C-alpha cells in the first residue's frame, strides 16, 4: 500500500467529479467567508504554486481532463502532493508562464483564473498555528473568499473550543454559526456528564 493512497484517491475523485458535473470543489477544512466570483479557476497557495484544495470549472472543461491525463502519465503516489498541488501546477505551466503575484492581482491562463493566494490562503501552511492562537487585533480577511485551516498540518489535533478567544473560534462564530452552536452544546453536555454528583 502506498503511503499517501487515501490522499491520492481523493485527488483523483475530485477531478473526475468536477469534470463530469462541473461546479466547485473545496476541502472540508475551509471556512467560506464570501462568494467566489470566478467560474473556471484554480487557486494559488504560494506565488507560483497552485493548490488543488479548492477549484471550480464548468462541466467537461479541458483543465480537469488534462489534469486527469497528466495524473496517469506522470503518476507517482510515493511523493506527497505529486498527484495534487504539483499536478495542477504542472498542467498550468504547460499553457502559461506563472509569474510571481504582485499585491492582490489575479492572473489569467487562457480562460482560467489563477487566483491570488490571499483569496484562500492568507495564512500560509508554515503559519497554520496562527488560527489557534489569540490575536491582539483580529484580521478582517476582506480579500478572502475562503480560509484554509490546514488540517493536514495539525498533528497536535488543535480544535475550536467555544468560549476561547482564538482566531478559529471567532471565525466559526462569525461564518459557521450552526457548527459553532453544536460545538457549544456538545461542550455543555460533556461538562454536565463529567461533573460528579453531590449528596
N, C-alpha and C positions, 0 to 999 in steps of 0.2 A: 504493500500500500504506500502510495506517495505521501510525503509529509503534509502537503497542502491540498489534499484531494478534495475536501469539502469546499474549500475556497475556490478551487479551480472549477468544480462543478457549478458553483454559484455564478462564477464569471461566465460560463457557457450558457447557463439557463437564462440569465438576464438578457444576453444578446439575442437569443432565439425568440424570446417573448416580445422584445421591443421590435425586432424586425417583422415578426408576424402580425402583431396587433397595433404597433405604434404606441406612443404615449411617453410617460416619464418614468424612469427607474430611479429609485432613491434607497440607499441603505437605511436600515431601521434605526441607526444611531444618528440620524439627522433630526434637527428641530426646525420645522418650517416657520419662517418669520414674515414672508411676503410672497406674492405670486411671482412665478418665473415668467418673464415676458417673452422669452425665446421659444421657438418650436423645435428646430433642429440644432442641438447644442451638445457640447461636451464641456466639462469644467476643468480648469487648470487647478492643480493643487500646489504648484510652485511655478516659478517664472516660465519654465519651458517643459513642464511635465504634466500630462493630463492625468486625471483620475478616472476611475470607472465606477465610483460610488454614487454618482448622480449623472444622468444624461437623459436626453429626450430626442425622439425622432418620429417623423411621420411613418406610417406603416410602409414596410418594404423599401425603406431608404437605403441607398447604397452603402452608407458608412457602417451600419451594423453587419451588413452582408460581407463587406470587405474585411471587417474585423473577424467574422467567423472563419473566412478563408485563411486569414493570417494566423488565427488561433490554431488551425490544423497544420498549416505549412511550417510554422515555427514553434511547434509545441515543446514546452519544457516545464513540466509540472513540478520539478525539483526546486525551481527558483521562485521565491515569493514575489508575486506581482507580475511575473513574466506574462501570464495569461490575462492580466487585469490592467492596471495603470500603464505598464510598459507596452502592452498590446495597443491600447488606444494611442499612445504616443508614437509608436512605430507607424500606425496607419495614417495618422495626421501628417507625419513627416514625409510620407510618400507623395503627398499632394501639395504641401505648403512648407515654406520655411517658418519656423516658430521663433520669432524674435522675442526678446525679453519684454515683458509688460512694462508700460510706463503708467504711473499713477493708477487710475481706476478704469482705464480703457479696456474694451474687449477687442478681440482680434477676429477677423473673418478668414475662413479657409473654404473657398468655394461658397456653397450655401450653408456652411456650418459655422455657428458661432463658437469660438473658443473663449469661454467666459473667464474673466479675471478671477484670480484666487480669492479676492475679497468677497465675492458673491457667495461662496460656500465654505471657504477655509480661511477665515480671517485670523483664526488661531491655528498655526501650522502644527503638524503632528509632534515635533520635538517639545512643544509647549502645551500639550494636551492637558496637563495637570492644572492649568490655569482655570479650566472650567469648574474645578472642585475646590478652588481657593476663594477666600473672601477678598473682594476688591474694595479699595477705598472709594473709588468712583466707578460705577458700572459703565461699561462701554454701551453705545447705542446701536451698533451694528446696522446703521442706516443704509449701508451699501450692500447688505447681505440679503439673499433670498432664503437661505437655509444655513444652519450651523452644524458642522460635523463634530461629534464628541469623541471620535477616535477610539471607539470601544476596544478595538483590537490591541491598542497600546495599553489598555487599562488592566494590567496584570495584577494590580493591587485591589481590584474589584471595588473601586470607589463608586459610590452611588449618590443619588439625590436623597437627602434626608430632610423631610419637611421641618420647617422651623429654623433651619440653619441659614446662614447668610451667604452661601456660596453663589458663584455666578450661575452654575447649573440650576440651583434651586430657584433663583429669580427667573431664569429662562422658562422653566417648567411652569411656574406660577403664571407668567405672562402669556406664553404661547401654547402651553399644553395643560389648560386648567382642569380638564376632566381627569387626565392621568395624575396630575398633582393631587387632586382631591382624593383619588383612590389610594395613593401613597399615604396621604394623611390619615385616612380611615384605617388602613392596614396597620399603620404605626400605633394608632389609638387602641385598636383591638389587641395588638401584641402587648402593649403596655398593661392593659387590663388583665390579660391572661397570665402575665408574669408577676403581677402584684400578689404577694401572699395574703391569704385571708387572715383576719384577726378576730379573736373571740371577744 
